[in-house]
Amino acid sequence: MLTDPPPLNDFRADNSEAAPQLDFRAAWALLHKYKWVILGCTATVLTAVFFWTVNQTKVYEASSTLEHDPAPPQPLGAKVEDVAQPASDFWMSREYYETQNRIIASRQVAQRVVRKLELHRDADFLEIPKSEAQSFKGTTVDKAATVLQDRVSVDPVRDTRIVTIKVQDHNPKRAAVLANAIGEAYIDKRLEDRLGSTANALQWLSKQLDDVRGQLDTSELALHRFKKDSNVLSVSMEDRQNIVANEIQRFTESLTAARTKRIELAARLDKLKQANRDDPMSVHASVIDDNEGIVRLRDSFQKKAAERATLAVDYGASHPRMRALTAEMDQLRSDLRRLIDGLIQSAQADLREAESIEGGLRRELGSAQNDGLELNLREIEYQRLNRERENKAKLYGLLLERTTETNLTRLLRVTNVRRVDAALVPLNPVKPRFHLNMLIGLLGGLFTGIGAAFMLSRSDRTLKNVEQVESHGLPVLGIIPNLEGDEPSSRGRKRKDPEQPAINPEQESILRDLTVHLRPQSQVAECCRTIRTNLTFMGADRSLNVLLVTSAGPREGKTTTAISLAIAIAQSGKRVLIVDTDMRRPRLHKVFSASTAVGMTSYLVGNRPLNECVQETQVPGLSVLPCGPIPPNPSELLHTLRFSQFIEDASEAFDVVIFDSPPLGAVTDAAVIAPQVSGTIMVVRARQTTRDAMAACVRQLRDIRGNIVGAVLNEVNLADHSYGYKGSYYYYYQSHSESEAPSRDSERSSRV
């Protein structure tokens, strides 16, 4: 038995590295397939855009530039500030400039221009049709201003204080006039707003000045009355405060001295009161010891006492001299006591005097302090009235100065906006943009065409590649290329050879069916051998010796596929019988030039045995059982026990039996045969068999418990990148051709 190379995974290239390339190829194939649709859409859109652009009214754009000057001329000097001075902070300046740009394009500025140029009566500016222009009497200023606003754009120049005013109009001269008029109208508005703000400020300042003048007069009169009532006209408040402060200080010092003296006298009196009056000689105090009279009496008393002590030694106490000395000593003691009592009385008198002086000083100090507090209250009131007068005077001076400056500013006609460049008459239109429109039309046409191609591809329900067939749950046994693309004459421009006889369409069809036999090195033959190999591996655990080849619809290549597969299996050394069960439109007898006198119908009706019905073909190992006479009831013949007996007899006589049946979607013959054979092969024609038809046939075969071996994708155009098999097939074709050559040599040897 011939050993074939292993299958190449049904020619699928589903590895992750090749996936992006396959997607690109599929997209390119889609674009190539619908290239005329894309080109047609592109041409249509481009033509429409061209005529639309040509028929558009030409629009011209004129531009003038203005400058926002943050430092306008100051004839009155830098110290005189304008009441309408713009903001100087950076962010506030940005907001200020943005606001001014919006004002330039505002309706109020547009209305000024409309009134000045009488645009509300200009039919050409308002684009009134010529048929209505004669009877046009004008419109409102607001409507004309709205039209003008739509044609104006204000663009600030980045990182500058310059702004560009652009006006579009179909009349180039009017566009320049409008651009200049808008700039002038804005400058006039700014000047009027500034003068209006100055006039309003001057009016307000004048009113405030009158009010403050009255308040200042009232404050001055109130201060004068206070001075008069407080007697501060001759002596100032500050001097009076100094006098009172000096008095308080002087009284405080005197009171302190009097208090000190009183304390000293009280201490002296306490010492005198503590003296021992019974023994004046024992009393010692600075006040007593410093008194001359007491000192003399003490000296006399001491002398008498000494004399008495001397006499006491010689005389007794009753001696006259002793009694005389005692009497003198008693008299001296009495005199000392009397002097000490006088000192005590004198000290008490001095203490009372000191206390009286201290009380008087304390009263005078309290009176001076009360006068100081009262003076403080008057000073507070004085300071309040004086401060109010000074504030009113200062405010009055400020208002008077500002009023004078504002009055001078009102006479100046300067503003912080000036024109940089006036608008010139434009020479070239800005609309329509021919090149841009054509580019957009080209791109739009391309996208429209691609979208149409995508929608057409999405609406195409036909099966095109292996992945789509496998999505129905069927393994793909292999693919069969387009037979026309495999012909040598189809790879270049076909040229007629006058010496060769002409081939009719029927003969050409027969040659195509026998391609595997006539050209074994062709792509079709290699693909059929791959299908044969896949069937061999699929039948490893179950014999697939009886096969049914069918399709969903007619003209999908099932007969060609059955013949090609039968020839490929026969080339491997097996005995193969191909049976024509298409009893309505049989074709196998034409391909193999077999007789139609006997055939499948002859066997089924019991007229002939199997060996008499089978005919040999020009392919070694391949026999054919033609349909025979066409019966009126093909389906009933296939339901008979004779057909089951035929399958058993054919299986015993041949290694492989292949039934070529009619389409499953057209008649029920294939559905009758499918449960009785080993396996069914579905033939799918690329770009013809629909997904719905395929799904219906698969569902029908599974409902009747038919064994679907797999599917064969027929009529595949390998040059079409949308299949994604060109590179894979090339690799397979090279390797398989090299490995198949020794196998075919061994096959020939085994047959010999």
LUMKOLNU-683394 format. One line per 4 residues: number of its first residue (from 1); their letters; for each residue x, y, z of C-alpha. Coordinates in pm, whole numbers. Layout:
NUM = a = X Y Z; ... .
END
This chain:
1 = mltd = 0 0 0; 122 345 -88; 244 549 213; 152 917 180 .
5 = pppl = 316 1208 357; 146 1336 673; -128 1594 625; -41 1959 649 .
9 = ndfr = -328 2044 891; -567 2110 606; -343 2385 465; -433 2610 760 .
13 = adns = -191 2869 885; -348 2941 1223; -35 3004 1427; -21 3331 1616 .
17 = eaap = 278 3467 1423; 105 3444 1085; -229 3577 1202; -154 3949 1141 .
21 = qldf = -21 3868 792; -334 3670 711; -551 3957 832; -361 4198 609 .
25 = raaw = -390 3965 315; -760 3913 376; -814 4289 389; -610 4337 73 .
29 = allh = -803 4058 -98; -1130 4221 6; -1019 4554 -139; -896 4382 -455 .
33 = kykw = -1223 4195 -498; -1436 4506 -466; -1188 4739 -630; -1435 4850 -895 .
37 = vilg = -1694 4928 -628; -1436 5132 -436; -1317 5309 -751; -1674 5377 -857 .
41 = ctat = -1768 5526 -521; -1449 5732 -516; -1508 5863 -868; -1872 5943 -792 .
45 = vlta = -1798 6131 -472; -1498 6308 -625; -1705 6419 -925; -1987 6541 -701 .
49 = vffw = -1741 6734 -484; -1577 6883 -793; -1903 7016 -938; -2019 7132 -594 .
53 = tvnq = -1692 7319 -541; -1698 7477 -886; -2056 7598 -838; -1984 7754 -496 .
57 = tkvy = -1970 8133 -468; -1618 8264 -425; -1557 8419 -86; -1276 8668 -17 .
61 = eass = -1125 8747 320; -980 9083 426; -802 9138 758; -699 9440 963 .
65 = tleh = -498 9444 1285; -543 9635 1610; -320 9668 1915; -437 9679 2274 .
69 = dpap = -193 9930 2427; -176 9895 2809; 9 10231 2831; -190 10492 2633 .
73 = pqpl = -63 10851 2602; -76 11050 2928; -56 11424 2852; -134 11507 3216 .
77 = gakv = 157 11297 3346; 194 10954 3490; 57 11058 3829; -285 11137 3683 .
81 = edva = -465 10802 3656; -752 10746 3417; -1076 10629 3574; -1111 10373 3287 .
85 = qpas = -755 10237 3313; -733 9867 3202; -621 9590 3437; -247 9543 3474 .
89 = dfwm = -229 9199 3634; -135 8919 3391; -441 8697 3437; -674 8996 3458 .
93 = srey = -509 9129 3142; -578 8803 2964; -942 8820 3065; -952 9186 2966 .
97 = yetq = -809 9121 2619; -1035 8822 2565; -1333 9034 2664; -1231 9308 2423 .
101 = nrii = -1195 9053 2141; -1549 8939 2207; -1666 9300 2204; -1506 9352 1860 .
105 = asrq = -1727 9073 1724; -2031 9183 1925; -2366 9283 1785; -2328 9640 1911 .
109 = vaqr = -2014 9698 1702; -2180 9528 1405; -2481 9757 1439; -2253 10062 1430 .
113 = vvrk = -2100 9938 1104; -2441 9854 958; -2574 10201 1035; -2262 10373 907 .
117 = lelh = -2248 10182 575; -2628 10129 549; -2576 9758 500; -2934 9683 603 .
121 = rdad = -3039 9835 268; -2767 9662 61; -2928 9370 -122; -2594 9242 -250 .
125 = flei = -2449 9226 103; -2758 9044 232; -2735 8805 -68; -3086 8878 -184 .
129 = pkse = -3164 8696 -512; -3147 8915 -819; -3512 8852 -889; -3602 9011 -553 .
133 = aqsf = -3332 9278 -544; -3538 9532 -738; -3825 9522 -489; -3602 9493 -182 .
137 = kgtt = -3660 9784 55; -3423 9684 330; -3432 9491 654; -3376 9568 1019 .
141 = vdka = -3039 9671 1155; -3036 9373 1391; -3077 9121 1107; -2808 9288 900 .
145 = atvl = -2581 9297 1208; -2637 8922 1257; -2536 8859 895; -2223 9069 947 .
149 = qdrv = -2139 8885 1271; -2145 8553 1087; -1878 8684 850; -1648 8832 1115 .
153 = svdp = -1382 8645 1309; -1141 8789 1565; -810 8605 1611; -556 8721 1870 .
157 = vrdt = -191 8680 1770; -21 8448 2016; 212 8606 2274; 127 8960 2155 .
161 = rivt = -133 9230 2222; -225 9236 1852; -561 9108 1731; -659 9037 1371 .
165 = ikvq = -1007 9120 1244; -1108 8901 948; -1415 8961 734; -1535 8731 458 .
169 = dhnp = -1749 8850 171; -1806 8757 -192; -1709 9116 -284; -1335 9168 -215 .
173 = kraa = -1360 9548 -194; -1649 9533 50; -1458 9278 261; -1172 9528 304 .
177 = vlan = -1415 9813 380; -1596 9604 642; -1271 9496 811; -1158 9858 843 .
181 = aige = -1505 9977 948; -1527 9721 1229; -1189 9836 1365; -1296 10201 1352 .
185 = ayid = -1633 10123 1510; -1463 9939 1795; -1216 10226 1855; -1504 10476 1855 .
189 = krle = -1699 10260 2098; -1397 10231 2329; -1354 10609 2320; -1722 10672 2389 .
193 = drlg = -1722 10417 2670; -1415 10582 2819; -1559 10932 2792; -1891 10807 2923 .
197 = stan = -1719 10644 3219; -1521 10964 3280; -1833 11180 3266; -2016 10948 3505 .
201 = alqw = -1715 10949 3735; -1694 11330 3723; -2061 11363 3809; -2022 11125 4100 .
205 = lskq = -1706 11301 4221; -1879 11641 4212; -2166 11512 4421; -1929 11352 4669 .
209 = lddv = -1723 11671 4684; -2028 11878 4782; -2126 11626 5048; -1777 11612 5196 .
213 = rgql = -1749 11994 5195; -2066 12016 5406; -1940 11749 5642; -1606 11930 5678 .
217 = dtse = -1781 12255 5773; -1988 12074 6032; -1680 11910 6183; -1492 12240 6211 .
221 = lalh = -1786 12413 6383; -1823 12124 6628; -1454 12145 6719; -1480 12524 6771 .
225 = rfkk = -1779 12488 7005; -1597 12225 7206; -1292 12451 7252; -1515 12736 7357 .
229 = dsnv = -1708 12528 7609; -1390 12370 7747; -1204 12701 7772; -916 12575 7560 .
233 = lsvs = -902 12887 7345; -620 13061 7551; -436 12757 7673; -406 12458 7448 .
237 = medr = -521 12116 7553; -164 11995 7564; -53 12275 7800; -344 12209 8031 .
241 = qniv = -251 11846 8041; 104 11943 8139; -17 12172 8424; -240 11905 8570 .
245 = anei = 34 11649 8540; 281 11878 8724; 31 11941 9004; -32 11572 9048 .
249 = qrft = 339 11508 9061; 399 11789 9314; 115 11678 9541; 235 11323 9521 .
253 = eslt = 584 11420 9633; 452 11637 9922; 215 11364 10033; 500 11120 10037 .
257 = aart = 711 11355 10253; 419 11420 10493; 351 11051 10522; 718 10989 10599 .
261 = krie = 723 11260 10870; 402 11123 11024; 553 10781 11042; 863 10921 11213 .
265 = laar = 656 11117 11470; 443 10814 11542; 754 10609 11605; 896 10878 11841 .
269 = ldkl = 570 10894 12032; 565 10520 12071; 914 10526 12219; 823 10803 12465 .
273 = kqan = 511 10618 12573; 715 10307 12633; 959 10494 12871; 954 10402 13253 .
277 = rddp = 814 10713 13421; 877 10572 13770; 1250 10556 13704; 1335 10837 13454 .
281 = msvh = 1701 10756 13496; 1652 10420 13329; 1483 10574 13025; 1719 10604 12727 .
285 = asvi = 1600 10732 12400; 1738 10956 12130; 1459 11206 12195; 1528 11207 12577 .
289 = ddne = 1903 11184 12565; 1924 11483 12329; 1719 11717 12563; 1955 11956 12753 .
293 = givr = 1720 12006 13049; 1683 11637 13104; 2056 11588 13067; 2127 11854 13340 .
297 = lrds = 1867 11705 13573; 2011 11360 13519; 2361 11487 13595; 2237 11660 13912 .
301 = fqkk = 2043 11354 14016; 2347 11135 13963; 2566 11370 14172; 2312 11375 14452 .
305 = aaer = 2283 11001 14438; 2663 10967 14458; 2682 11211 14745; 2408 11034 14932 .
309 = atla = 2581 10702 14882; 2898 10851 15028; 2719 10996 15331; 2531 10676 15386 .
313 = vdyg = 2854 10519 15496; 2898 10768 15784; 2541 10867 15852; 2216 10688 15884 .
317 = ashp = 1906 10742 15689; 1762 10969 15947; 2048 11207 15941; 1936 11553 15839 .
321 = rmra = 2188 11565 15561; 2065 11231 15432; 1706 11342 15443; 1793 11665 15265 .
325 = ltae = 1970 11476 14985; 1676 11239 14956; 1436 11529 14926; 1650 11690 14656 .
329 = mdql = 1669 11363 14465; 1288 11325 14483; 1254 11678 14352; 1493 11605 14064 .
333 = rsdl = 1303 11285 13976; 975 11477 13975; 1129 11737 13746; 1255 11463 13510 .
337 = rrli = 910 11305 13495; 749 11637 13421; 994 11705 13136; 931 11359 12985 .
341 = dgli = 556 11412 12998; 605 11741 12822; 799 11567 12549; 518 11315 12505 .
345 = qsaq = 259 11589 12473; 479 11774 12225; 522 11454 12019; 147 11397 12016 .
349 = adlr = 88 11751 11896; 347 11708 11621; 185 11380 11513; -158 11540 11494 .
353 = eaes = -15 11821 11286; 156 11575 11051; -165 11376 11012; -357 11692 10933 .
357 = iegg = -102 11794 10670; -111 11445 10517; -489 11448 10496; -488 11787 10327 .
361 = lrre = -229 11673 10074; -427 11354 10003; -739 11558 9936; -556 11793 9705 .
365 = lgsa = -401 11496 9518; -744 11339 9472; -878 11668 9342; -587 11698 9098 .
369 = qndg = -643 11339 8979; -1012 11406 8922; -918 11714 8724; -679 11494 8517 .
373 = leln = -949 11234 8447; -1193 11502 8344; -927 11651 8124; -867 11309 7965 .
377 = lrei = -1235 11281 7879; -1225 11624 7721; -908 11526 7536; -1079 11216 7393 .
381 = eyqr = -1369 11423 7267; -1125 11683 7138; -919 11420 6956; -1236 11267 6807 .
385 = lnre = -1359 11599 6677; -1015 11698 6554; -963 11360 6383; -1301 11382 6213 .
389 = renk = -1214 11730 6093; -876 11614 5960; -1031 11311 5782; -1295 11525 5622 .
393 = akly = -1030 11776 5521; -808 11503 5372; -1103 11340 5188; -1211 11678 5064 .
397 = glll = -863 11750 4932; -846 11407 4759; -1188 11450 4598; -1104 11800 4491 .
401 = ertt = -780 11684 4329; -945 11381 4161; -1233 11594 4036; -992 11839 3882 .
405 = etnl = -793 11555 3713; -1109 11382 3587; -1237 11708 3447; -911 11745 3253 .
409 = trll = -921 11379 3142; -1270 11431 3005; -1129 11684 2764; -873 11429 2627 .
413 = rvtn = -977 11198 2337; -725 10918 2380; -783 10543 2413; -574 10229 2470 .
417 = vrrv = -657 10079 2126; -490 10179 1802; -487 10045 1449; -170 9872 1328 .
421 = daal = -254 9777 968; -555 9865 758; -723 9595 551; -625 9562 185 .
425 = vpln = -844 9437 -97; -787 9057 -119; -686 8918 -457; -751 8545 -410 .
429 = pvkp = -1061 8381 -263; -1040 8172 53; -1354 7974 -25; -1418 7732 -173 .
433 = rfhl = -1088 7554 -102; -1056 7354 -418; -759 7135 -326; -884 7069 26 .
437 = nmli = -1233 6986 -98; -1094 6753 -361; -875 6582 -101; -1172 6546 131 .
441 = gllg = -1380 6416 -161; -1109 6166 -247; -1082 6043 108; -1460 6043 150 .
445 = glft = -1501 5847 -171; -1238 5596 -63; -1396 5549 278; -1740 5524 121 .
449 = giga = -1615 5263 -125; -1437 5069 148; -1750 5084 361; -1958 4962 69 .
453 = afml = -1710 4682 6; -1723 4588 372; -2103 4585 369; -2107 4377 52 .
457 = srsd = -1860 4132 204; -2071 4111 519; -2382 4047 314; -2203 3769 121 .
461 = rtlk = -2318 3446 288; -2103 3215 80; -1823 3005 227; -1477 3117 120 .
465 = nveq = -1212 2953 336; -1138 2660 562; -1217 2845 884; -1568 2927 768 .
469 = vesh = -1632 2562 674; -1496 2439 1006; -1727 2681 1188; -2008 2434 1104 .
473 = glpv = -1832 2162 1302; -1684 1979 1003; -1317 1894 963; -1179 1999 626 .
477 = lgii = -1013 1706 452; -844 1933 202; -890 2186 -70; -904 2149 -447 .
481 = pnle = -774 2447 -646; -955 2602 -933; -904 2367 -1227; -895 2658 -1472 .
485 = gdep = -613 2818 -1279; -424 2491 -1287; -435 2459 -1664; -113 2558 -1836 .
489 = ssrg = -296 2766 -2088; -468 2968 -1814; -144 3089 -1654; -77 3325 -1940 .
493 = rkrk = -268 3480 -2219; -449 3207 -2410; -342 3187 -2772; -520 2984 -3032 .
497 = dpeq = -307 2744 -3229; -458 2706 -3578; -289 2364 -3621; -459 2212 -3314 .
501 = pain = -820 2098 -3344; -1082 2291 -3151; -1202 2139 -2819; -1573 2159 -2749 .
505 = peqe = -1697 2248 -2396; -1799 1889 -2318; -1454 1752 -2405; -1292 2029 -2200 .
509 = silr = -1510 1935 -1902; -1406 1569 -1932; -1037 1666 -1944; -1082 1876 -1631 .
513 = dltv = -1247 1583 -1449; -949 1360 -1538; -684 1613 -1434; -552 1391 -1153 .
517 = hlrp = -497 1108 -1403; -373 1312 -1696; -147 1549 -1498; -38 1377 -1174 .
521 = qsqv = 217 1654 -1098; -47 1928 -1097; -166 2115 -792; -506 1947 -814 .
525 = aecc = -346 1602 -805; -133 1695 -505; -438 1827 -320; -638 1513 -395 .
529 = rtir = -355 1299 -261; -365 1509 56; -738 1438 89; -663 1070 37 .
533 = tnlt = -401 1082 313; -638 1255 554; -903 990 486; -644 721 558 .
537 = fmga = -566 872 898; -933 928 978; -1012 562 897; -746 424 1130 .
541 = drsl = -1000 311 1392; -1296 270 1158; -1305 143 802; -1405 409 549 .
545 = nvll = -1432 183 247; -1778 303 134; -1799 679 86; -2074 911 -30 .
549 = vtsa = -1978 1235 -206; -2254 1498 -207; -2302 1873 -188; -2560 2126 -79 .
553 = gpre = -2653 2242 -427; -2597 2169 -795; -2286 2268 -989; -2065 2270 -681 .
557 = gktt = -1811 2019 -817; -1916 1706 -632; -1880 1481 -943; -1537 1623 -1025 .
561 = tais = -1434 1582 -661; -1560 1221 -652; -1372 1137 -974; -1052 1307 -859 .
565 = laia = -1064 1137 -518; -1133 798 -678; -838 839 -915; -608 947 -629 .
569 = iaqs = -706 643 -420; -666 412 -721; -318 555 -780; -223 433 -431 .
573 = gkrv = -276 71 -542; -629 12 -422; -920 -122 -621; -1176 154 -640 .
577 = livd = -1532 154 -770; -1703 484 -841; -2082 458 -863; -2307 710 -1035 .
581 = tdmr = -2617 737 -813; -2727 1064 -969; -3012 896 -1156; -3157 1225 -1277 .
585 = rprl = -2853 1387 -1439; -2582 1118 -1462; -2240 1222 -1588; -1983 954 -1501 .
589 = hkvf = -2043 761 -1822; -1939 1066 -2024; -1615 1109 -1832; -1505 747 -1860 .
593 = sast = -1673 679 -2201; -1879 400 -2043; -2187 237 -2191; -2522 338 -2049 .
597 = avgm = -2693 16 -2156; -2632 -138 -1817; -2553 27 -1486; -2675 88 -1135 .
601 = tsyl = -3042 76 -1225; -2987 -257 -1404; -2846 -407 -1085; -3115 -261 -859 .
605 = vgnr = -3406 -395 -1064; -3238 -738 -1058; -3169 -773 -1424; -2790 -799 -1415 .
609 = plne = -2527 -914 -1164; -2264 -674 -1034; -1976 -799 -1248; -2177 -741 -1564 .
613 = cvqe = -2267 -384 -1466; -1921 -267 -1362; -1697 -129 -1639; -1323 -74 -1641 .
617 = tqvp = -1178 274 -1701; -859 409 -1850; -732 465 -1493; -556 156 -1356 .
621 = glsv = -738 16 -1052; -1048 230 -1106; -1382 85 -1215; -1701 271 -1282 .
625 = lpcg = -2064 178 -1239; -2265 417 -1453; -2625 505 -1384; -2763 293 -1663 .
629 = pipp = -3113 357 -1789; -3266 656 -1609; -3553 532 -1389; -3871 726 -1317 .
633 = npse = -3838 674 -939; -3471 702 -827; -3543 748 -455; -3760 435 -436 .
637 = llht = -3480 225 -588; -3239 340 -321; -3480 238 -43; -3486 -127 -155 .
641 = lrfs = -3300 -418 3; -3132 -464 -331; -2935 -142 -275; -2816 -266 65 .
645 = qfie = -2712 -589 -99; -2528 -388 -363; -2323 -211 -91; -2223 -548 58 .
649 = dase = -2132 -697 -279; -1935 -390 -387; -1748 -377 -54; -1638 -736 -97 .
653 = afdv = -1533 -689 -458; -1346 -354 -418; -1128 -191 -156; -1308 143 -177 .
657 = vifd = -1653 227 -312; -1739 591 -384; -2098 705 -456; -2151 1017 -664 .
661 = sppl = -2495 1134 -549; -2717 1429 -644; -2716 1744 -429; -2856 1696 -81 .
665 = gavt = -3038 2026 -86; -3221 1946 -412; -3337 1585 -370; -3340 1320 -95 .
669 = daav = -3124 1059 -272; -2813 1148 -74; -3013 1140 252; -3122 787 168 .
673 = iapq = -2770 666 92; -2588 843 380; -2702 615 668; -2600 305 470 .
677 = vsgt = -2239 401 390; -1927 427 603; -1896 802 566; -2017 1106 379 .
681 = imvv = -1798 1374 226; -1950 1718 178; -1825 1915 -122; -1825 2290 -67 .
685 = rarq = -1763 2521 -357; -1579 2836 -253; -1780 3155 -303; -2088 2962 -411 .
689 = ttrd = -2208 2736 -131; -2388 2946 128; -2357 2905 500; -2729 2848 539 .
693 = amaa = -2732 2571 280; -2428 2411 439; -2582 2428 787; -2908 2279 660 .
697 = cvrq = -2729 1985 493; -2515 1913 800; -2823 1925 1021; -3011 1694 784 .
701 = lrdi = -2730 1437 772; -2692 1438 1149; -3066 1398 1193; -3057 1076 989 .
705 = rgni = -2743 963 1179; -2517 985 877; -2143 974 945; -2002 1298 806 .
709 = vgav = -1634 1233 751; -1551 1588 657; -1571 1847 386; -1369 1929 76 .
713 = lnev = -1336 2294 -20; -1361 2299 -399; -1272 2556 -665; -1030 2746 -441 .
717 = nlad = -839 3025 -613; -493 2996 -459; -390 3326 -615; -655 3500 -404 .
721 = hsyg = -492 3613 -79; -822 3606 104; -783 3229 144; -451 3269 319 .
725 = ykgs = -315 2946 167; -79 3063 -100; 240 3046 107; 126 2734 292 .
729 = yyyy = 34 2556 -25; 361 2646 -188; 551 2495 104; 330 2189 98 .
733 = yqsh = 358 2150 -277; 737 2157 -274; 780 1915 16; 504 1684 -96 .
737 = sese = 633 1666 -451; 978 1567 -327; 840 1300 -95; 583 1172 -343 .
741 = apsr = 830 1094 -619; 992 787 -454; 649 672 -342; 522 673 -698 .
745 = dser = 831 481 -809; 768 216 -545; 404 206 -651; 494 133 -1008 .
749 = ssrv = 735 -136 -891; 468 -302 -678; 227 -306 -971; 484 -471 -1196 .
END
